[in-house]
Amino acid sequence: MRPTTITTHDSTGRRPAWRFWAVSYSLLVLLTGTNLATPLYGTYQRLFGFSAVIVTVIFAAYVAALIPSLLIAGPLSDAIGRRAVLAPAVIVAAVGAGVFALADSTAWLFAGRVIQGLAVGAASGALTATLTETEPRGDHRRAALLATAASVGGLGVGPLLAGILAQYGPAPRRLPFLVEIAALIPAVLVTATLPERTGRTRWRPRRPQIPESARCVFLVNGSANFLAFAVIGLFLALIPTYVASLAHSANLVLGGGAVAVMIACSVIAQITAHGRSSSAVQTVGLCLLATGLILLAVAGAVSSLAVLLVATSIAGVGQGLVFLAGITEVTTAAPPERRADVLSSFYVIVYLGVGLPVIGVGFLATAIGLLHSVQYFALAVAALCLALTITLAYRNPQARLTACDRPAQAEPDPHEQEGAPR
């Protein structure tokens, strides 16, 4: 099977800058929509009568739909082209927003999250790969920066936007999702007019497989980002309720604002660290993530919103640095003909981090209360971040680079050779 290419240049042979920014917008608005419900879960709990455990299970349903979608759509877009996968995915995202707008029971929330999971799974890897392919100067680091900023930015814009619209606008459980549907219309047009792939190849289902040359980089960055996004999952699912209990206020903007602060710090950190050594950025990010989590536990112990704000900011910076380093290294290590495939597998790790650990927090909350369960979670993840940091720092960056390069030069894996594209 021959590697294929995508024609992303205009008639002058240059990549048009507008397309790069339009794809960035599409990724941002897609991720914004998937987190609009975050500040509304307290309202849904009161109206539909479910517990914190159900909130985390709703998140798990999203991840359960997203992961198989990622694994299928990533290699599919490598084979048949980005446009054929992305345009339908954005339309499905609009359908998911519509389901939330009509929700009048818990079953609707599950249905909406499953549909959103399918859409984000189909689009995440392909959109990130498209950013790399449409970057005007072919700058992979700049493309990775925009991918992380748009992805993480959407996680923060969604809760804040929904909190403001639901608190101060009419039809609080519908307006945020109607706004999302309107915002997705330009994204449909962008993805439907992407350049067509030349030299299509035949796609066939296969188990997830990372090219040998990228495996070490994938393992290191996948582990770090699993922890980083476990923190994101906690903030999206339970921190709004945690904030409300500390503030003794039901204002929806407070919960969404706490998530937005974390994400804003994440994006600012990514912009600031752009172009720096990925290994150094990752090490600093893990240390800051651990520090923020420890302060998050302290905030609950002393019932201080001020400490919570500091903890949120530091954790946001750490998460942003870890994610930037991960996307940059994985994108650079992935072979061009397998880029969306590898990135989709990376996003599987990311979304497992979002969905799985927080379920345990939800179940723990039913036994010991939300405050203590969040504290235990924060301290456990902080310990894992520090352990990973020590493990990575045990070798200097040059030794780490050599170790990660070595598998590609070692004796070939016969199974890898047998299934590799030709």
C-alpha positions in Angstrom: 0.0 0.0 0.0 1.6 3.2 -1.1 1.7 6.3 1.2 -0.8 8.9 0.0 -0.7 12.7 0.0 -3.2 15.5 0.4 -3.1 18.5 -1.9 -3.2 21.4 0.4 -1.6 24.1 -1.8 -3.2 26.8 -3.9 -2.4 27.5 -7.5 0.8 29.3 -6.6 2.1 26.3 -4.7 1.6 27.8 -1.3 -0.6 26.5 1.5 -3.3 29.1 2.1 -3.2 30.5 5.7 -7.0 31.0 5.9 -7.5 27.2 5.7 -5.1 26.6 8.6 -7.0 29.1 10.8 -10.4 27.7 9.6 -9.4 24.2 10.6 -8.3 25.6 14.0 -11.7 27.2 14.4 -13.4 23.9 13.6 -11.4 22.1 16.2 -12.1 24.8 18.8 -15.9 24.9 18.2 -16.2 21.1 18.2 -14.5 20.8 21.6 -16.5 23.7 22.9 -19.7 21.9 22.3 -18.7 18.7 24.0 -18.3 20.5 27.4 -21.3 22.9 27.4 -23.1 20.6 29.8 -20.4 20.9 32.5 -21.9 23.7 34.6 -25.4 22.3 34.0 -25.0 18.9 35.6 -26.0 20.3 39.0 -29.3 21.5 37.4 -29.8 18.2 35.7 -29.2 16.4 39.0 -31.9 18.4 40.7 -34.4 18.1 37.8 -33.8 14.4 36.9 -32.9 13.1 40.4 -29.5 11.4 39.9 -26.3 11.3 41.9 -22.7 12.3 41.3 -22.0 8.7 40.3 -24.4 9.1 37.3 -22.5 12.3 36.3 -19.3 10.3 36.0 -21.0 7.4 34.2 -22.4 9.9 31.7 -18.7 11.0 31.1 -17.8 7.3 30.8 -20.5 6.8 28.1 -18.9 9.6 26.1 -15.5 8.0 26.3 -16.9 4.6 25.5 -18.3 5.9 22.3 -15.3 8.1 21.5 -12.5 5.5 21.7 -13.8 3.1 19.0 -14.7 6.1 16.9 -11.1 7.4 17.2 -9.6 4.0 16.3 -11.7 3.6 13.2 -11.8 7.2 11.9 -8.1 8.0 12.3 -6.8 5.3 9.9 -9.9 5.8 7.7 -9.1 9.4 7.1 -5.5 8.5 6.3 -6.8 6.1 3.6 -9.8 8.0 2.1 -9.1 11.6 2.9 -9.9 14.1 5.7 -12.9 15.6 4.1 -14.8 12.3 3.8 -14.5 11.8 7.6 -14.6 15.3 9.0 -17.7 16.8 7.4 -20.0 14.0 8.6 -18.3 14.1 12.0 -19.1 17.8 12.4 -22.7 17.2 11.4 -23.0 14.5 14.0 -21.7 16.9 16.6 -24.5 19.3 15.7 -27.0 16.4 16.2 -25.5 15.7 19.7 -26.0 19.4 20.6 -29.6 19.2 19.4 -30.2 16.1 21.7 -29.0 18.1 24.7 -31.2 21.0 23.8 -34.2 18.7 23.8 -33.2 16.7 26.9 -36.0 16.1 29.4 -34.6 13.0 31.2 -31.3 11.3 32.1 -31.6 9.0 29.1 -31.3 12.1 26.8 -28.1 13.1 28.5 -26.6 9.6 27.9 -27.7 9.8 24.2 -26.3 13.2 23.7 -22.9 12.3 25.2 -22.7 9.1 23.1 -23.4 11.1 19.9 -20.8 13.7 20.9 -18.3 11.0 21.6 -18.7 9.5 18.2 -18.3 13.0 16.6 -15.2 14.0 18.6 -13.7 10.5 18.1 -14.1 10.8 14.4 -12.7 14.3 14.2 -9.9 14.7 16.8 -7.1 12.8 15.1 -8.1 13.9 11.6 -8.4 17.6 12.5 -5.1 17.6 14.3 -3.4 15.9 11.3 -5.1 18.4 9.0 -3.6 21.3 11.0 -0.2 19.8 10.4 -0.9 19.4 6.7 -2.3 22.9 6.2 0.2 24.9 8.2 1.4 27.5 5.7 5.2 27.1 6.4 5.1 23.4 7.2 6.0 24.2 10.8 5.0 21.1 12.9 5.6 22.8 16.2 3.3 25.7 15.3 0.6 23.2 14.1 1.0 21.3 17.4 0.6 24.5 19.4 -2.6 25.4 17.6 -3.9 21.9 18.0 -3.4 21.9 21.7 -4.6 25.5 22.2 -7.8 24.8 20.2 -8.4 21.4 21.9 -7.8 22.6 25.4 -9.3 26.0 24.7 -12.6 24.4 23.7 -12.6 22.5 27.0 -12.6 25.9 28.8 -14.8 28.0 26.5 -17.6 25.5 26.7 -18.2 25.5 30.5 -17.8 29.3 30.7 -20.0 30.1 27.8 -22.7 27.7 29.0 -22.5 29.1 32.5 -23.0 32.6 31.3 -25.8 31.8 28.9 -27.6 29.5 31.3 -27.3 31.9 34.3 -28.3 35.1 32.5 -30.0 34.1 29.2 -33.5 32.7 28.4 -34.1 28.9 28.2 -31.0 28.0 30.2 -31.0 24.3 29.3 -31.4 25.0 25.6 -29.7 28.3 24.6 -26.1 27.1 25.0 -26.7 24.2 22.6 -28.5 26.3 20.1 -25.5 28.7 20.0 -23.2 25.7 19.5 -25.3 24.4 16.5 -25.0 27.9 14.9 -21.2 27.9 15.5 -20.8 24.5 13.9 -22.3 25.7 10.6 -19.0 27.4 9.4 -17.1 24.3 10.6 -19.3 22.1 8.3 -18.5 24.4 5.4 -14.7 24.3 6.2 -14.5 20.5 6.4 -16.7 20.0 3.4 -14.4 22.1 1.2 -11.1 20.6 2.4 -8.8 19.6 -0.6 -9.3 16.0 -1.7 -6.7 13.3 -1.1 -4.8 12.1 -4.1 -3.9 8.4 -4.5 -6.5 6.9 -2.2 -5.7 3.6 -0.5 -8.0 0.8 0.6 -8.9 0.9 4.3 -9.4 -2.2 6.4 -10.1 -2.6 10.1 -7.1 -3.4 12.2 -6.1 -3.4 15.8 -4.4 -0.3 17.1 -0.7 -0.3 16.2 2.0 2.3 16.7 4.9 2.3 14.2 8.0 1.0 15.9 10.0 4.2 15.4 7.3 6.2 17.4 6.6 3.7 20.2 8.9 5.0 22.9 7.8 8.6 22.3 4.2 7.5 22.4 4.6 5.6 25.6 6.3 8.4 27.5 3.9 11.1 26.3 0.9 8.9 26.6 1.6 8.2 30.2 2.1 11.9 31.1 -1.0 13.0 29.2 -3.2 10.3 30.8 -2.4 11.9 34.2 -2.8 15.4 32.8 -6.2 14.7 31.4 -7.3 12.8 34.5 -7.2 16.3 36.1 -9.2 17.7 33.2 -11.8 15.0 33.7 -12.1 15.9 37.4 -12.6 19.6 36.6 -15.1 18.9 33.9 -17.2 16.4 35.9 -17.0 17.4 39.6 -15.2 20.6 40.2 -18.2 22.9 39.5 -20.1 21.1 42.3 -16.9 21.3 44.5 -16.7 25.0 43.9 -20.4 25.5 44.6 -20.0 23.7 48.0 -17.0 25.8 48.9 -18.6 29.1 47.8 -22.1 28.2 49.2 -23.5 29.5 45.9 -25.6 28.0 43.1 -24.4 30.6 40.5 -23.5 28.6 37.4 -20.8 31.0 36.3 -18.7 30.1 39.3 -18.4 26.4 38.3 -17.8 27.1 34.7 -15.4 29.9 35.6 -13.2 27.6 37.6 -12.8 25.3 34.6 -12.2 28.3 32.4 -9.5 29.6 34.6 -7.7 26.3 34.5 -8.0 26.1 30.7 -6.9 29.7 30.2 -3.8 29.1 32.2 -3.2 25.9 30.1 -3.5 27.8 26.8 -1.3 30.7 28.0 1.4 28.2 29.1 1.3 26.5 25.8 1.8 29.8 23.9 4.6 30.8 26.3 6.4 27.5 26.0 6.1 27.2 22.2 9.5 26.4 20.6 11.2 25.2 23.8 12.6 21.7 24.4 9.7 19.3 24.6 11.4 17.1 27.3 12.1 20.1 29.5 8.5 21.4 29.0 7.1 18.1 30.0 9.2 17.8 33.2 8.2 21.3 34.3 4.6 20.6 33.4 4.4 17.4 35.5 6.0 19.2 38.6 3.5 22.1 38.3 0.6 19.7 37.8 1.5 17.9 41.0 1.9 21.2 42.9 -1.6 22.4 41.7 -3.2 19.1 42.8 -1.6 19.2 46.3 -3.0 22.8 46.6 -6.4 21.6 45.4 -6.5 19.1 48.3 -5.4 21.9 50.7 -8.2 24.2 49.4 -10.8 21.7 50.4 -9.2 21.2 53.8 -9.2 24.9 54.6 -12.4 25.7 52.7 -10.6 28.5 50.7 -11.7 29.7 47.3 -8.5 31.7 47.1 -6.4 28.6 47.5 -8.6 26.8 45.0 -8.0 29.6 42.4 -4.2 29.3 42.9 -4.4 25.5 42.7 -6.5 25.7 39.5 -4.1 28.2 37.9 -1.0 26.1 38.6 -2.6 22.9 37.6 -3.7 24.5 34.4 -0.2 25.6 33.5 1.1 22.1 34.2 -1.6 20.5 32.1 -0.9 22.8 29.2 2.8 22.1 29.2 2.4 18.4 29.4 -0.1 18.4 26.5 2.0 20.7 24.3 5.0 18.4 24.8 3.0 15.3 24.0 1.3 16.6 20.8 4.6 18.0 19.6 6.7 14.9 20.1 4.0 12.4 18.9 3.2 14.5 15.8 6.9 14.7 14.9 7.6 11.0 15.5 4.6 9.8 13.5 5.2 8.8 9.9 3.2 11.2 7.6 1.2 8.3 6.0 0.2 7.2 9.5 -0.1 10.6 11.2 -3.9 10.6 11.9 -3.7 6.9 12.9 -1.0 7.6 15.5 -2.6 10.8 16.7 -6.0 9.1 17.1 -4.3 6.4 19.3 -2.7 9.2 21.3 -6.1 10.7 21.8 -7.4 7.4 23.0 -5.0 7.6 25.9 -6.0 11.2 26.5 -9.7 10.5 26.7 -9.2 7.4 28.8 -7.6 9.8 31.2 -10.6 12.1 31.0 -13.2 9.3 31.5 -11.9 6.5 33.7 -10.3 7.9 36.9 -13.2 10.3 37.5 -15.6 7.4 37.7 -13.7 6.1 40.7 -14.0 9.6 42.3 -17.7 9.5 41.7 -18.2 6.2 43.4 -15.8 7.3 46.2 -17.9 10.4 46.7 -21.0 8.3 47.5 -19.1 6.7 50.4 -17.0 9.5 51.9 -18.4 12.7 50.3 -17.3 14.8 47.4 -14.8 16.9 49.4 -12.7 14.0 50.6 -12.9 12.0 47.4 -11.5 15.0 45.4 -8.7 15.4 48.0 -7.7 11.7 47.8 -7.8 11.8 44.0 -5.7 15.0 43.8 -3.1 13.6 46.1 -2.9 10.2 44.3 -2.5 11.8 40.9 0.1 14.3 42.3 2.1 11.3 43.6 2.0 9.6 40.2 3.1 12.9 38.4 6.1 13.2 40.7 7.0 9.5 40.3 6.9 9.9 36.5 8.9 13.0 36.7 11.6 11.3 38.7 11.6 8.3 36.3 12.1 10.6 33.3 14.7 12.8 35.0 16.7 9.7 36.0 18.1 9.8 32.5 19.3 13.1 31.0 17.5 14.4 27.9 20.1 13.1 25.5 20.0 9.6 27.1 16.2 9.7 26.8 16.4 10.7 23.2 18.9 7.9 22.4 16.7 5.4 24.2 13.6 6.5 22.3 15.5 6.3 19.0 17.0 2.9 19.6 13.9 0.7 18.8 13.8 2.0 15.3 17.4 0.8 14.8 17.1 -2.5 16.5 16.2 -5.8 14.8 12.8 -5.5 13.0 9.7 -6.9 14.6 8.3 -9.5 12.1 4.7 -8.7 13.0 5.3 -5.0 12.5 6.9 -5.7 9.1 4.1 -8.0 8.1 1.4 -5.5 8.7 3.2 -2.4 7.7 2.1 -0.3 4.7 4.2 -0.7 1.6 
